[in-house]
């Protein structure tokens, strides 16, 4: 994401150019120190260096006010001594540049050269170094950032060389060496790149030139690292013993290859660690071919039977007696020990001895567990990402059967279930000789039977997936095997605390032993450290259901069943989300009110109504018979509320069950909602009960057509909640008010409510609501004429829409933005795409889904207003038919979300606008009826009330005025009958 404030290549804020010179200088001064800002006196001195205004402090205040008015009220923030910018480092390019330079340097020191390059290139993309000439704060800021720019250029060149991208690095390193003749880190990489591209002779000549320069200028010699590289260049062609060449491309391992090569360069001992089938041996062989060491020996230890035999095997392979291994290897060699996990003690003892008795020997090991030496750097080899797994599957499948069909979506789904293990992917791909890809995917439930029959040139332990896991399993003692079986019940990973419910003894020691064997992955998450098994390992280890797992789930649910509705909502939501899969697994094994309650509470705040509906239907039979408990009250409350608000049914059974067990007072938000659902009303000072009752009242009033009362009730919810103690309810009250005030044509108030709710819902992880609010922010800014701000929000929310797929709603919002900008043809074309989407996803019964109806209405009105009705004839026919059907058969006791009056009104407006477009003045009465119904007007400019009125008045002003007067004050049923009367007699 690009920074909001640009000061280096140009001067702009959120794509709005800043042209006023003094305003540019003010922002530059504040950007120089984001955290501390700038004192008032210094600001005055820098902004008016020659001629001071009569009242400097007042002039500064006016400039700050002007800045806030033009760029936003939160951009400049007051401090005790002056002002600062209200932005983070990544939001300002001059600070992001420095941060990228620091991050690149840190990654380089850690040996992560791929990340160092990524940070360097991201930083360099911010600025090319121009615009430094001149006086004033802006030029001074740019000049100050030149050092960071130079660091980034240096970091990029070094990283390219260390990633063995020598051709790309050469020119940059040559230029840097000319600018920094004493920088031996640059020289070292330049010599490596020059040797790789122009040949060792060119590098040796450069070294000699540098050596003479040092001798003549300083009377000194090159540093040790440069001299060591010089010696390797003199020794000539490399020698590789027993290091096989990979017959197939090593897909997806470029970053790992660079990282391990870098560790071998800087560490005496490097261990590639990971589970079986991950490709550790292949990677080690690739490192062996690429290593700087002239001599590389690889010794395979898979066939060694005991720790005592390790030294003998190594001595035999390198051609030495056991006591003379170091001599046989020679100075500066690299020894690769492959498959050390079953002889860890023997391998560790040998490596410790070799490292302590040699000066520059390097050792690289592959193992499922590290050696545990102080000289060791461990590289946990990651699984392949999905894209690489798919590419590997396709490559090996076509090699097995060239004409095989490889449906991309099925291949991706299959590979996603293979844990990113290259061996599993290759074994699955080999099965295309006799099975189609969909057949392979269908049989993956029994992966250990399916994934066998590897190539004959693979080791026996790699010819079946079961053999790979067996190899690791047999290295565990009985206690560790029992722990693996117990912990395999967690499909979503687990914490140390969770594991303590299922395994005995020292939990952390047990977990550490399993991590050391690469059977558990360690993940740092916002809720703390979690441990996860690969699905392949979990399936192998899993035993029958464990009662202790169910006990853990019930305890978890009992502790957190309603906590997302309280002051700890943010932390609790993240905690529940982390264990969501585990809790769902427990619920399916044995439905329990506490487990149901905690899951339903998460899905309520996430608006995950699909899961909520399924689980509510499954557990309701248990809930209606539940014994009284706080979790049972929570589960019944959430199930009843969902059915009442969204389910379209009257939840008598769960309401009766809730009434039977509800004994506690309404002292929490959930219990307050429970009391409202069973018929209680607030009496006296009961803010939570007021909030719950008013939330329901808001929908009742809206259904009755009383928008003012609905807004008043929602205001009461907001006044009765608090961002600190009930953050979700507080945010939802703002969201509800945003929805209602948008319908009431109060765009500015709607926008303010949206901006209040958004950060809270973002912190809660309520992704669906966050996306919805961002779309509404586009619409509210259109409503108040802020086209630039609408465009900014559109850009932000569109990224998520591309990831999640179009719902049609995103196209509709984009269409309105185009229409507001005067791009009529493009806007109408998008509305026709919305209609296509609606036809493909039409719900049952047809036309009764609010979004489908609204989309048709707005599309028809837009085309009617712009004289293009012939392009949407089908939509108009469906709309008119549905309108008459809805008016003839209104829904009795509709759920609160189905507000019928505005739906009728939107359709009446569409038919009325079509009438006017065709020269039929009967449409003015329909437009007046639409207004009386409070028609849906979210999408503007198309559904603008002012535009509709203007069209009616232009067509027949007196008739329109009479109709407005006639329909004023009619109730819901009277409006329905009036609409039927107005539509009668139409063909």
VEXVEXNU-606731 format. One record per residue (C-alpha): residue in one letter; x, y, z. Coordinates in steps of 0.1 Angstrom, whole numbers, padded with zeros to 4 digits, always signed. Each point is the difference from the previous one (the first is absolute). Example, Ala and Ser with C-alpha at 12.3 -4.5 7.8 and 13.67 -1.06 7.14 Angstrom:
BEGIN
A+0123-0045+0078/S+0014+0034-0007/
END
This chain:
BEGIN
X+0000+0000+0000/X+0015+0034-0010/X+0005+0027+0027/X-0028+0026+0004/X+0024+0029+0003/X+0025+0004-0028/X+0029+0024+0005/X+0029-0014-0020/X-0010-0004-0036/X-0028+0026+0002/X-0021+0016+0027/X-0035-0015+0005/X-0023-0015+0026/X-0022-0028-0010/X+0005+0008-0037/X-0009+0037+0006/X+0028+0022-0011/X+0012+0026+0026/X+0010+0031-0020/X+0002+0028+0026/X+0037+0005+0008/X-0004+0008+0037/X-0024-0029+0005/X+0025-0023-0017/X+0028+0012+0023/X-0022-0004+0031/X-0007-0036-0008/X+0037-0007-0008/X+0011+0015+0033/X-0024-0023+0019/X+0009-0030-0021/X+0037+0003+0010/X-0009-0014+0034/X-0033-0019+0000/X+0001-0009+0037/X+0012+0033+0015/X-0013+0024-0026/X+0013+0036+0001/X-0001+0028+0025/X-0020+0031-0006/X+0030+0023+0000/X+0020-0020-0024/X-0030-0003-0023/X-0003+0038+0000/X+0037+0005-0007/X+0000-0025-0029/X-0032+0011-0016/X+0006+0037+0001/X+0038+0003-0001/X+0002+0035-0015/X-0031+0020+0009/X-0021-0009+0031/X-0037+0005+0000/X-0014+0025+0025/X-0013-0028+0023/X+0022-0031-0008/X-0018-0024+0024/X-0034+0010-0015/X+0014-0003-0035/X+0012-0035+0008/X-0034-0010+0014/X-0017+0013-0031/X+0024-0020-0022/X-0007-0032+0021/X-0038+0006-0003/X+0004+0005-0038/X+0019-0033-0002/X-0026-0018+0020/X-0028+0014-0021/X+0016-0010-0033/X+0016-0033+0010/X-0021-0013+0029/X-0005+0009+0037/X+0022-0028+0013/X+0031+0006-0021/X+0016+0026+0023/X-0002-0007+0038/X+0008+0024+0028/X+0028-0009+0025/X+0011+0017+0032/X+0027+0019-0018/X-0013+0003-0036/X-0015-0024-0026/X+0006-0034-0015/X-0015-0020-0029/X-0027-0025+0010/X+0014-0027-0022/X+0020-0032+0004/X+0034-0005-0016/X-0014-0021-0029/X-0024+0027-0009/X+0028+0026-0007/X+0024-0008-0028/X+0030+0018+0016/X-0004-0021+0032/X-0009-0032-0019/X+0033+0005-0020/X+0020+0000+0033/X-0020-0029+0014/X+0006-0021-0031/X+0038+0007+0002/X+0001-0011+0036/X-0021-0031-0007/X+0022-0009-0029/X+0031+0003+0021/X-0015-0021+0028/X-0010-0027-0024/X+0035+0000-0015/X+0016-0004+0034/X-0023-0029+0007/X+0009-0017-0033/X-0034+0005-0015/X+0012+0014-0033/X-0033-0005-0018/X-0018+0022+0025/X+0029+0024+0000/X-0005+0004-0038/X-0037+0003+0003/X+0003+0029+0025/X+0027+0017-0020/X-0020-0001-0033/X-0032+0012+0018/X+0020+0029+0014/X+0016+0009-0033/X-0034+0000-0016/X-0010+0030+0022/X+0026+0024-0014/X+0026+0004-0027/X+0020+0027+0018/X-0013+0030-0019/X-0012+0033+0013/X+0028+0006+0024/X+0012+0033-0015/X-0014+0032+0016/X-0005+0016+0033/X-0026-0005+0027/X-0013-0028+0022/X-0012-0022-0028/X+0034-0001-0017/X+0017-0004+0034/X-0022-0031+0007/X+0009-0015-0034/X+0037+0007+0005/X-0002-0017+0034/X-0015-0031-0015/X+0028-0004-0026/X+0020-0021+0025/X-0029-0024+0004/X-0003-0002-0038/X+0037-0008-0003/X-0004-0027+0027/X-0028-0015-0020/X+0019+0000-0033/X+0029-0017+0018/X-0023-0025+0017/X-0016-0010-0033/X+0033-0006-0017/X+0013-0021+0029/X-0032-0020+0002/X+0000-0008-0037/X+0035-0013+0002/X-0007-0021+0031/X-0030-0014-0018/X+0023-0010-0028/X-0017+0024-0024/X+0035+0011-0011/X-0008+0014-0034/X-0026+0023+0015/X+0024+0011+0028/X+0031+0006-0020/X-0006+0036-0013/X-0014+0012+0033/X+0029-0015+0019/X+0026+0015-0024/X-0015+0035+0004/X-0001-0004+0038/X+0036-0012+0001/X+0010+0032-0019/X-0019+0021+0025/X+0012-0019+0031/X+0036-0012-0008/X+0005-0012+0036/X-0033-0019+0004/X+0013-0036+0001/X-0035-0014+0004/X-0009+0014-0034/X+0033-0011-0014/X-0005-0035+0012/X-0033-0003-0018/X+0013+0017-0031/X+0028-0026-0002/X-0025-0028+0004/X-0023+0014-0027/X+0029+0008-0023/X+0014-0035+0003/X-0035-0015-0007/X-0006+0022-0031/X+0033+0011-0015/X+0021-0029+0014/X+0026-0004+0028/X+0027+0018-0019/X-0019+0033+0000/X-0007-0003+0037/X+0037-0008+0007/X+0010+0030-0020/X-0023+0022+0020/X+0013-0014+0033/X+0035+0007-0011/X-0008+0036-0008/X-0017+0004+0034/X+0030-0016+0018/X+0024+0024-0016/X-0022+0030+0007/X-0001-0009+0038/X+0038-0006+0000/X+0008+0033-0017/X-0026+0022+0017/X-0002-0015+0035/X+0028-0025+0003/X-0025-0028+0010/X-0014-0032-0015/X-0035-0011-0009/X-0022-0013+0028/X-0002-0037+0009/X-0033-0007-0019/X+0013+0016-0032/X+0033-0020+0003/X-0019-0032+0006/X-0021+0005-0031/X+0032+0008-0019/X+0015-0034+0010/X-0032-0018-0011/X+0002+0018-0034/X+0037-0011-0003/X-0009-0037+0007/X-0020-0003-0032/X-0029-0023-0009/X-0021-0013+0029/X+0000-0037+0009/X-0033-0017+0010/X+0000-0035+0016/X-0032-0020+0001/X-0021+0031-0006/X-0027-0010-0025/X-0015+0022-0026/X-0038+0004+0002/X-0017-0015-0030/X-0030+0023+0003/X-0004+0037+0007/X+0002+0009+0036/X-0033+0020+0000/X-0007+0027+0026/X+0032-0003+0018/X+0020+0030-0013/X-0004+0019+0033/X+0008-0030+0021/X+0031-0008-0022/X+0012+0036+0005/X-0007+0000+0037/X+0018-0033+0007/X+0029+0010-0022/X+0003+0032+0020/X+0000-0019+0033/X+0027-0024-0013/X+0021+0031-0008/X-0004+0015+0035/X-0005-0030+0024/X+0023-0029+0007/X-0029-0024+0002/X-0034+0003-0017/X-0028-0024+0003/X-0030-0002-0024/X-0028-0013+0022/X-0035-0012-0010/X-0023-0030-0002/X+0005-0028-0024/X-0008+0005-0037/X+0006+0038+0001/X+0031-0001-0023/X+0028+0006+0025/X+0024-0023-0019/X-0007+0016-0033/X+0006+0035+0015/X+0032-0011+0016/X+0013-0014-0033/X-0009+0033-0017/X+0019+0019+0027/X+0029-0023-0005/X+0002+0008-0037/X-0003+0038+0007/X+0022+0003+0030/X+0031+0021+0000/X+0022-0028+0014/X+0022-0016-0026/X-0004-0035+0015/X-0034-0014+0010/X-0006-0035+0014/X-0035-0014+0006/X-0004-0030+0023/X-0034-0018+0002/X-0007-0013+0035/X-0035-0016-0007/X+0016-0035+0000/X+0021+0005+0031/X-0014-0022+0028/X+0014+0017+0032/X+0016+0031+0014/X+0033-0018+0004/X+0002-0007-0038/X-0003+0036-0012/X+0036+0009+0001/X+0010-0032-0017/X-0025+0006-0028/X+0012+0035-0006/X+0037-0011+0001/X-0008-0027-0026/X-0018+0024-0024/X+0027+0027+0002/X+0028-0025-0002/X+0017+0003+0034/X+0005-0017+0033/X-0024+0010+0027/X+0026+0023+0017/X+0010+0016-0033/X-0034+0012-0014/X+0010+0037+0002/X+0032-0006-0018/X-0018-0019-0028/X-0025+0028-0004/X+0027+0027-0003/X-0001+0037+0010/X-0031+0020-0008/X-0022-0030-0010/X-0037-0005+0004/X-0012-0033+0015/X-0037-0009-0006/X-0015-0026+0024/X-0033-0012-0014/X-0028-0016+0022/X+0014+0004+0035/X-0032-0004+0020/X+0004-0036+0010/X+0037+0004+0010/X-0002+0035+0015/X+0024-0007+0028/X+0027-0015-0022/X-0004+0027-0026/X+0002+0028+0026/X+0031-0015+0016/X+0018-0003-0033/X-0009+0036-0011/X+0010+0014+0034/X+0034-0016-0004/X+0005+0011-0036/X-0010+0036+0007/X+0023+0002+0031/X+0030-0014-0018/X-0002+0020-0033/X+0001+0036-0007/X-0024+0005-0030/X-0018-0033-0006/X-0037+0004-0007/X-0026-0026+0008/X-0035-0002-0015/X-0024-0026+0014/X-0035-0012-0009/X-0022-0014+0028/X-0034-0001+0015/X+0016+0014+0032/X+0029+0024+0006/X+0033-0012+0013/X-0002+0023+0031/X+0035+0015-0003/X+0009+0036+0009/X+0017+0004-0034/X-0031-0010-0019/X-0024+0022-0019/X-0033-0017-0006/X-0020+0006-0032/X-0036-0013+0003/X-0009-0009-0036/X-0036+0013-0007/X-0026-0019-0019/X-0006+0009-0037/X-0026+0027-0005/X-0031-0009-0019/X+0011+0015-0034/X+0033-0019+0001/X-0018-0032+0010/X-0024+0004-0030/X+0029+0006-0023/X+0019-0031+0013/X-0031-0022-0003/X-0006+0011-0036/X+0037-0005-0009/X+0001-0035+0015/X-0035-0010-0013/X+0009+0009-0036/X+0032-0019+0003/X-0020-0031+0012/X-0028+0004-0027/X+0006+0027-0025/X-0036+0003-0012/X-0016+0001+0035/X-0027+0026+0007/X+0009+0023+0029/X-0030+0021+0010/X+0016+0029+0018/X-0025+0003+0028/X+0000-0037+0008/X+0038-0001+0000/X+0001+0030+0023/X-0025-0016+0024/X+0020-0032+0000/X+0033+0017+0006/X-0014+0020+0028/X-0007-0032+0019/X+0036-0013-0005/X+0017+0022+0026/X+0025+0015-0024/X+0020-0032+0002/X+0018-0005-0034/X+0001-0037+0005/X-0038-0002+0006/X-0006+0022-0031/X+0023-0022-0022/X-0016-0032+0013/X-0034+0014-0008/X+0011+0011-0034/X+0013-0034-0008/X-0034-0015+0005/X-0013+0017-0032/X+0014-0030-0018/X-0032-0018+0009/X-0023+0026+0016/X-0014+0033-0010/X+0007+0031+0022/X-0036+0000+0014/X+0003-0037+0009/X+0033+0007+0018/X-0016+0028+0019/X-0030-0022+0010/X+0023-0027+0013/X+0022+0023+0020/X-0021-0007+0032/X+0022-0032+0002/X+0032+0017-0010/X+0023-0027+0013/X-0015-0026-0023/X-0001+0024-0029/X+0035+0016+0002/X+0023-0029-0007/X+0020-0012-0030/X+0028+0025-0002/X+0028-0001-0026/X+0024-0029+0002/X+0030+0023+0004/X-0015+0014+0033/X+0011-0014+0033/X-0024-0027+0013/X-0011+0023+0028/X-0012+0025-0026/X-0020-0023-0022/X-0032+0002+0021/X-0014+0028+0022/X-0005-0025+0028/X+0037-0010-0001/X+0010+0037+0004/X-0021+0005+0031/X+0009-0034+0014/X+0036+0010-0001/X-0007+0029+0023/X-0025-0019+0022/X+0025-0028+0007/X+0025+0026+0013/X-0024+0009+0029/X-0002-0017+0033/X-0034-0013+0012/X-0008+0031+0021/X+0006+0022-0030/X-0021-0022-0023/X-0028+0001+0026/X+0003+0038+0001/X-0002+0002-0038/X-0031-0021-0001/X-0017+0021+0027/X+0009+0034-0016/X-0010-0012-0035/X-0036+0006+0010/X+0005+0038-0004/X-0006+0008-0037/X+0008+0037+0005/X+0032-0003+0020/X+0003+0007+0038/X+0017+0019+0027/X+0021-0013+0029/X-0030+0005+0023/X-0023-0020-0023/X+0025-0028-0003/X+0001-0002+0038/X-0036-0014-0001/X+0011-0030-0020/X+0036-0010+0009/X+0016-0008+0033/X+0033+0011+0014/X+0020+0030-0010/X-0021+0014-0029/X+0026+0025-0013/X+0028-0026+0000/X-0023-0024-0019/X-0009+0026-0026/X+0036+0011-0004/X+0010-0036-0007/X-0027-0003-0027/X+0010+0033-0015/X+0037-0011-0001/X-0012-0031-0020/X-0017+0024-0025/X-0034-0016+0009/X-0014+0032+0013/X+0002+0035-0016/X+0004+0030+0022/X-0020+0031-0009/X+0001+0034+0016/X-0035+0014+0000/X-0017+0031+0015/X-0014-0022+0027/X+0034-0016+0009/X+0020-0030-0011/X-0019-0028-0017/X+0011-0034-0012/X-0014-0018-0031/X+0004-0034-0016/X+0001-0004-0037/X-0032-0017-0011/X+0019-0030-0012/X+0016-0005+0034/X-0033+0007+0018/X-0018-0026-0021/X+0027-0026+0007/X+0001+0006+0038/X-0037+0005+0006/X-0018-0025+0024/X-0036-0003+0012/X-0018+0031+0015/X+0015+0010+0034/X-0024+0010+0028/X+0028+0024+0012/X-0003+0019-0032/X-0037+0005+0005/X+0006+0011+0035/X+0025+0026-0013/X-0026+0013-0024/X-0028+0003+0026/X+0024+0018+0024/X+0010+0024-0028/X-0037+0007-0009/X-0009+0005+0036/X+0027+0026+0005/X-0007+0020-0032/X-0036-0007-0011/X-0011+0037+0002/X+0034+0018+0004/X+0000+0014-0035/X-0029+0022+0011/X+0020+0015+0029/X+0030+0022+0006/X+0026-0027-0010/X-0017-0005-0034/X+0031+0006-0022/X+0022-0025+0018/X-0027-0026+0005/X-0011+0002-0037/X+0036-0008-0011/X+0002-0028+0025/X-0032-0017-0011/X+0009+0005-0036/X+0033-0018+0006/X-0018-0030+0014/X-0030+0001-0023/X+0008-0032-0019/X+0007-0018+0033/X-0033+0011+0016/X-0020-0009-0031/X+0016-0035+0000/X-0010-0004+0037/X-0035+0012-0007/X-0004-0026-0028/X+0013-0027+0023/X-0024+0009+0028/X-0023+0030-0001/X+0003+0020+0032/X-0016+0034+0008/X+0033+0016+0011/X+0018-0009-0032/X-0030+0010-0021/X-0002+0033+0018/X+0036+0011-0005/X-0001-0009-0037/X-0033+0018-0006/X+0013+0031+0018/X+0029+0002-0024/X-0022-0005-0030/X-0024+0026+0011/X+0027+0027+0001/X+0015-0013-0033/X-0035+0000-0016/X+0008-0036-0010/X-0037-0008-0003/X+0005-0031-0022/X+0019-0018+0027/X-0023+0013+0027/X-0031-0013-0018/X+0015-0035-0005/X+0013-0004+0036/X-0032+0016+0015/X-0021-0026-0018/X+0023-0028+0012/X+0002+0009+0036/X-0035+0015+0007/X-0013-0035+0010/X+0027-0001+0026/X-0005+0036+0011/X-0037-0003+0006/X+0006-0028+0025/X+0031+0016+0016/X+0004+0003+0037/X+0001+0036+0013/X+0035+0016-0004/X+0015+0032-0012/X+0013-0015-0032/X-0034-0016-0007/X-0016+0035+0003/X+0025+0014-0024/X-0005-0027-0026/X-0038+0002+0002/X+0001+0038-0002/X+0022+0000-0031/X-0020-0027-0017/X-0033+0018+0007/X+0014+0034-0010/X+0013-0014-0033/X-0033-0017-0009/X-0020+0031+0010/X+0022+0025-0019/X+0012-0020-0030/X-0015-0035+0000/X-0035+0010-0012/X-0016-0022+0026/X-0016+0005+0034/X+0023-0018+0025/X-0027-0011+0025/X+0019-0032+0012/X+0033+0018+0008/X-0019+0030+0015/X-0019-0023+0023/X+0031-0019+0010/X+0018+0033+0007/X-0028+0012+0021/X+0001-0032+0021/X+0037+0003+0009/X+0004+0038+0002/X+0004+0009+0036/X+0029+0025+0001/X-0006+0038-0002/X+0008+0019-0033/X+0035+0010+0013/X+0019-0011-0032/X-0008+0009-0036/X-0010-0036-0008/X-0023-0004+0030/X-0015+0034-0009/X-0008-0013-0035/X-0014-0032+0016/X-0024+0020+0022/X-0012+0020-0030/X-0005-0032-0021/X-0023-0014+0027/X-0020+0031+0002/X+0016+0022+0027/X+0002+0038-0004/X+0023+0024+0018/X-0011+0016+0033/X+0021+0027+0015/X+0038+0001-0003/X+0008-0031-0020/X+0023+0012-0029/X+0007-0035-0014/X-0037-0009-0001/X-0007+0034-0016/X+0026-0007-0026/X-0014-0035-0008/X-0036+0012-0001/X+0008+0030-0021/X+0020-0020-0025/X-0031-0021-0007/X-0023+0031+0001/X+0021+0016-0028/X-0009-0028-0024/X-0037+0000+0011/X-0003+0038-0007/X+0017-0003-0033/X-0023-0028-0010/X-0030+0022+0009/X+0014+0028-0022/X+0010+0023+0028/X+0036+0008-0009/X+0003+0028+0026/X-0010-0024+0028/X+0024-0026-0013/X+0029+0025+0001/X-0011+0011+0035/X+0001-0036+0012/X+0034-0006-0015/X+0012+0032+0017/X-0012-0014+0033/X+0021-0032-0007/X+0031+0021-0005/X-0006+0021+0031/X-0005-0032+0021/X+0032-0017-0012/X+0037+0009+0003/X+0030-0005-0022/X+0021-0012+0030/X-0024-0025+0017/X-0022-0011-0029/X+0020+0007-0032/X-0018-0022-0024/X-0035+0012+0010/X+0013+0036-0001/X+0014-0005-0035/X-0032-0017-0012/X-0020+0029+0013/X+0021+0024-0021/X-0004-0024-0030/X-0038-0001+0004/X-0001+0038+0003/X+0021+0003-0032/X-0025-0022-0018/X-0030+0019+0012/X+0014+0035-0005/X+0011-0009-0035/X-0036-0009-0008/X-0010+0033+0016/X+0023+0019-0025/X+0023+0011+0028/X+0033-0010-0017/X+0023+0019+0023/X-0014-0015+0032/X+0000-0035-0017/X+0037+0004-0008/X+0009+0011+0035/X-0017-0031+0014/X+0018-0023-0025/X+0034+0015+0009/X-0007-0006+0037/X-0011-0036-0005/X+0027-0010-0025/X+0032-0002+0022/X-0019-0020+0028/X-0013-0025-0025/X+0034-0003-0016/X+0016-0008+0034/X-0027-0026+0006/X+0008-0017-0033/X-0036+0005-0012/X+0011-0002-0036/X-0034-0002-0017/X-0013+0031+0019/X+0033+0019-0007/X-0004-0006-0037/X-0036+0011+0001/X+0009+0032+0019/X+0027+0009-0025/X-0025-0003-0028/X-0024+0022+0019/X+0028+0025+0004/X+0002+0002-0038/X-0037+0006-0002/X-0002+0026+0028/X+0028+0020-0015/X-0018-0001-0033/X-0031+0012+0018/X+0018+0031+0014/X+0018+0007-0032/X+0035-0010+0011/X+0010-0019-0032/X+0037-0001+0008/X-0006-0015+0034/X-0025-0025-0015/X+0027-0010-0025/X+0026-0005+0028/X-0024-0023+0019/X-0009-0018-0033/X+0037-0007-0006/X+0004-0013+0035/X-0030-0023+0000/X+0005-0012-0036/X+0031-0019+0010/X-0020-0022+0023/X-0027-0004-0026/X+0025-0014-0025/X+0012-0025+0026/X-0035-0011+0011/X-0017+0000-0034/X-0027+0022-0012/X-0034+0000+0017/X-0015+0025-0025/X-0001+0026+0028/X+0035+0011-0008/X-0009+0005-0036/X-0031+0020+0010/X+0021+0024+0021/X+0025+0004-0027/X-0028+0008-0025/X-0013+0028+0022/X+0036+0015+0003/X+0002+0000-0038/X-0034+0016-0003/X+0009+0026+0026/X+0031+0008-0021/X-0020+0005-0031/X+0012-0033-0016/X-0036-0010-0009/X+0006-0027-0026/X+0025-0018+0022/X-0022+0003+0031/X-0030-0014-0018/X+0021-0029-0014/X+0010-0009+0036/X-0037+0000+0011/X-0008-0025-0028/X+0028-0022+0013/X-0017+0002+0034/X-0032-0012-0016/X+0018-0029-0016/X+0014-0009+0034/X-0034+0002+0016/X-0015-0023-0026/X+0027-0026+0007/X-0005+0000+0038/X-0037+0007+0003/X-0014-0013+0033/X-0031-0019+0009/X-0027+0011-0001/X+0011+0022-0030/X+0000+0038+0006/X-0004-0001+0038/X+0036+0005+0008/X+0006+0036+0009/X+0033+0004-0020/X-0015-0016-0031/X-0029+0024+0001/X+0021+0030+0007/X+0024-0008-0027/X-0027-0003-0026/X-0017+0032+0011/X+0032+0021-0001/X+0011-0014-0033/X-0034+0007-0016/X-0001+0036+0014/X+0035+0007-0012/X-0008-0011-0035/X-0033+0019+0000/X+0016+0032+0011/X+0026-0003-0028/X-0023-0011-0028/X+0013-0035-0003/X-0031-0021+0010/X+0003-0023-0030/X+0031-0015+0016/X-0018-0012+0032/X-0034-0012-0013/X+0002-0034+0016/X+0008+0015+0034/X-0030+0023-0003/X-0024-0028-0007/X+0012-0021+0029/X-0001+0031+0023/X-0036+0009-0008/X-0012-0036+0004/X+0017-0003+0034/X-0013+0033+0012/X-0036-0009-0006/X+0006-0034+0016/X+0016+0015+0031/X-0029+0025+0004/X-0026-0027-0005/X+0017-0024+0024/X+0018+0020+0028/X+0021-0021+0023/X-0017-0005+0033/X+0022+0005+0031/X+0031+0006-0022/X+0035-0003+0016/X+0014+0034+0011/X+0024+0002-0029/X-0029-0002-0026/X-0013+0036+0001/X-0027-0002-0026/X-0010+0037-0003/X+0033+0012-0014/X+0001-0031-0023/X-0034+0009-0014/X+0011+0036-0003/X+0032-0008-0020/X-0021-0021-0025/X-0026+0027-0003/X+0027+0026-0007/X+0014-0022-0027/X-0033-0006-0017/X-0008+0037+0003/X+0033+0011-0015/X-0006-0024-0029/X-0034+0015-0006/X+0015+0035-0001/X+0027-0011-0024/X-0027-0014-0023/X-0020+0032+0002/X-0027-0014+0023/X-0008+0025+0027/X-0017-0025+0022/X+0035-0006+0013/X-0001+0032+0022/X-0026-0017+0023/X+0023-0030+0004/X+0030+0022+0008/X-0021+0017+0027/X-0010-0034+0014/X+0036-0011+0000/X+0009+0031+0021/X-0028-0007+0024/X+0013-0036+0004/X+0035+0013+0008/X+0015-0018-0030/X+0035-0015+0002/X+0025+0028-0010/X+0034-0014+0009/X+0013+0002-0036/X+0004+0036-0010/X+0000+0020-0022/X-0024-0025-0017/X-0025-0002+0029/X+0003+0037+0009/X-0033+0013+0015/X+0007+0035-0015/X+0005-0016-0035/X-0032-0020+0003/X-0020+0030+0011/X+0014+0021-0028/X-0010-0026-0025/X-0035-0002+0013/X-0004+0038+0002/X+0013+0004-0036/X-0025-0026-0012/X-0031+0013+0018/X+0006+0022+0029/X-0036+0005+0011/X-0008-0037-0001/X+0031-0008+0019/X-0008+0025+0027/X-0036-0014+0003/X+0014-0035+0003/X+0025+0010+0027/X-0029+0016+0020/X-0022-0030-0005/X+0025-0026+0012/X+0014+0021+0029/X-0007-0016+0034/X-0013-0034-0013/X+0009-0030+0019/X+0017-0032-0013/X-0032-0018-0010/X-0015+0031-0015/X+0031+0005-0021/X-0001-0036-0012/X-0036+0004-0012/X+0008+0033-0016/X+0029-0015-0019/X-0022-0029-0012/X-0025+0025-0012/X+0026+0021-0018/X+0013-0031-0018/X-0034-0014-0009/X-0010-0002-0037/X+0036-0003-0012/X+0008-0026-0026/
END
